[in-house]
Amino acid sequence: MSSGDRIAAVARAVLAGRIVPKAGGVDLTREPGWCLAFARRIVETALEAPDGTFYARWGTERVSRAPGPPDGSWWARDLERSMRNLGLAVREGEPARDGDLLYNWRAAPNAHGVYVGHVGILVDANAGLVLENVDARYRRFSLTRGAVALTPRDRFPVTTTIRIPDAPPPS
């Protein structure tokens, strides 16, 4: 089974309520605004990797935080750029697959007007469905429960599609 298939299977289990991803004690199915942590925990669970492996393996570059204060946290746009620079981006014209991470660096401006980005997981490429952590107010075309949304792919803007390699990340 490929990494993408495992990621999509865990994402479907989250959607069904069989797995509840958490980060720092936060139930990521109930608290919006944690899209990267949500995707990270799904990927780490699928790859049977320890908490934090996602950032350690693929977080290589932080985007400038100006004018906001440095806070040490990773943003979705940081991981989009890092993973793209590591060669994990799907080539333009190549179809997306189940388990691909769909990033949009032009989403979610913070209080300083700096985009922190957004990420979701393609759970069914054939049906065109994306699982994401997002405030339901921003997803009127999605099926939502708490902070989890199942969004049609054509309603989910993407700047980069990332495919996690089949080789497991180092633990």
C-alpha positions in Angstrom: 0.0 0.0 0.0 1.4 3.4 -1.0 1.9 6.3 1.5 -0.9 8.1 -0.3 -3.3 5.2 0.1 -2.4 4.9 3.8 -2.9 8.7 4.3 -6.3 8.6 2.5 -7.4 5.6 4.6 -6.5 7.4 7.9 -8.3 10.6 6.6 -11.4 8.5 5.9 -11.2 7.0 9.4 -11.1 10.5 10.8 -14.1 11.5 8.7 -15.9 8.4 10.1 -15.0 9.3 13.7 -12.8 6.2 14.2 -9.7 8.3 14.7 -9.5 11.7 16.5 -6.3 13.5 15.7 -4.9 15.6 18.5 -2.0 18.1 18.8 -0.9 19.5 22.1 -4.1 18.2 23.7 -6.3 19.9 21.2 -9.0 17.8 19.5 -8.4 18.9 15.9 -11.9 17.7 14.8 -13.5 20.3 17.0 -11.1 23.4 16.8 -10.8 25.2 13.5 -7.7 27.0 12.5 -5.4 24.0 12.9 -5.3 22.7 9.3 -1.6 22.0 9.2 -1.6 20.2 12.6 -4.7 18.2 11.3 -2.9 17.1 8.1 0.4 16.5 10.0 -1.2 14.2 12.5 -3.1 12.2 9.8 0.2 11.8 7.8 2.2 10.8 10.9 -0.6 8.3 11.9 -0.7 6.8 8.4 3.1 6.4 8.3 3.2 5.2 11.9 5.7 8.0 12.6 6.2 9.7 16.0 4.6 13.0 16.7 6.7 15.8 15.2 8.3 13.7 12.5 6.4 15.6 9.7 8.1 18.9 10.6 11.5 17.3 11.3 11.5 15.5 7.9 9.9 18.1 5.6 10.0 21.4 7.4 13.1 23.0 5.9 12.2 26.6 5.2 10.1 29.2 7.0 8.5 32.0 5.0 9.2 35.5 6.3 6.9 36.5 9.2 7.3 40.3 8.7 5.4 42.3 9.9 4.1 39.7 12.4 6.2 38.6 15.4 8.2 35.4 15.2 6.4 32.7 17.1 8.3 29.6 16.2 5.3 27.8 14.8 5.1 26.2 11.4 2.6 27.6 8.9 1.0 25.7 6.0 2.8 28.0 3.5 6.1 27.1 5.2 5.5 23.4 4.6 4.2 24.0 1.1 7.4 25.8 0.1 9.7 23.3 2.0 8.0 20.2 0.5 8.0 21.8 -3.0 11.7 22.6 -2.7 12.4 19.0 -1.6 10.9 17.8 -4.9 7.6 16.5 -3.5 5.4 18.6 -5.7 3.3 16.8 -8.3 4.2 18.0 -11.8 1.7 20.2 -13.5 -0.7 18.1 -15.6 -0.2 15.0 -13.6 -3.4 13.9 -11.9 -3.7 14.1 -8.2 -4.1 10.9 -6.2 -5.7 9.8 -3.0 -3.6 11.0 0.0 -2.0 13.9 -1.8 -1.7 17.1 0.3 -3.3 20.1 -1.3 -1.8 23.4 -0.3 -2.9 27.0 -0.9 -0.3 29.6 0.3 -2.7 32.4 -0.6 -5.2 31.5 2.1 -5.8 32.5 5.7 -4.4 36.0 6.3 -3.4 36.5 9.9 -4.0 39.7 11.9 -1.0 41.3 10.2 -2.3 40.5 6.7 0.3 37.9 6.1 -1.0 34.7 4.5 -0.3 31.6 6.7 -1.7 29.3 4.0 -4.0 26.3 4.1 -3.8 22.5 3.5 -6.2 19.7 3.0 -5.9 16.0 2.1 -7.4 14.5 -1.1 -9.4 11.6 0.3 -11.0 10.5 -3.0 -9.4 11.6 -6.2 -12.2 10.0 -8.3 -15.0 11.8 -6.4 -12.9 14.9 -6.0 -13.2 15.2 -2.2 -10.9 17.0 0.2 -10.8 16.6 4.0 -9.7 19.7 5.9 -9.8 21.4 9.3 -11.5 24.7 8.7 -14.2 27.0 10.2 -17.5 26.0 8.7 -18.3 29.6 7.9 -15.8 29.5 5.1 -17.2 26.3 3.5 -20.8 26.7 2.5 -20.4 24.1 -0.2 -18.9 21.5 2.1 -20.3 18.9 4.5 -19.0 19.9 7.9 -19.0 18.4 11.4 -17.2 20.5 14.0 -14.0 21.7 12.4 -13.8 18.9 9.8 -15.0 19.6 6.3 -15.4 17.4 3.3 -15.0 19.8 0.4 -15.5 19.3 -3.3 -12.1 19.6 -5.0 -13.3 22.2 -7.4 -14.2 24.4 -4.4 -10.7 24.0 -2.9 -8.1 26.4 -4.4 -4.7 24.8 -4.7 -1.3 26.4 -5.4 0.7 23.1 -4.9 -0.1 19.4 -4.8 2.3 17.4 -2.7 2.8 13.7 -2.8 4.4 12.0 0.2 7.0 9.4 -0.9 6.5 5.8 -0.2 9.7 5.5 1.8 8.8 6.1 5.4 10.3 9.2 7.0 13.1 8.6 9.6 11.8 8.3 13.1 
